[in-house]
């Protein structure tokens, strides 16, 4: 089986699930973060370098690691509210433990997993904007000068596109760029940024600078996938089923 892991409010996750099913990828299972957090039963075993798990979802479906061939991971965090079950004094600790648990079982998923978790994000890196600017520049994208004072911490994860600027969104996946058309040099730089960030599926926002050149604005490991349309959907299907046998 193949999995799409997302929340109930993730329209892109629901879109890609329906699209992959229509393309014949199956059995395809939709797994919502809310189902994983509330009303499910877990068995999670660590044996040396191997991770095995078995999850019974609230609707009775059973997910077993031995049967999973691949997954698209769009889980941002354990479902909101689950750590609220702990005493107030223990909530910070409970949140850290849940994050570690999710990191373990997601990292242990077998087969092709698009956007494996890492230390700074369950579905890929959520870097500070200053780090994204540095990585985008190294990848060859034009990037704005970034400045931030100690009183502007909320800017650390905001788009750098100026107010009123023309913006576009593209998606880099396995060396190809989907969505809005951009020139070949920009497309290659976007692909390099995804590789630089070690993120298979990366959304990149660009804005038109005063000179007309596309300039880096932001990046996310959980982009709006529908901007890639059917070409991206076909590429995702090919990636998930590559080497699969019936």
Buried (B, 14 or more C-beta within 10 A) or exposed (E): BBBBBBBEEBEBBBBBBBBBBEBEBEEBBBBBBBBBBEEBEEEBEEEEEEBBBBBBBEEEBEBEBEEBBBBBBBBBBBBEEBBEEBEEEEEEEBBEBBBEEBBBBBEBBBBBBBBBBBEEBBBBBBBBBEBBBBBBBEBBBBBBEBEEEEEEEEBEEEBBBBEEBEBBBBBBBBEBBBBBEBEEEBBBBBBBBBBBBEBBBBBBBBBBBEEEBBBBBBBBBBBBBBBBEEEBBBBBBEBBBEEEEE
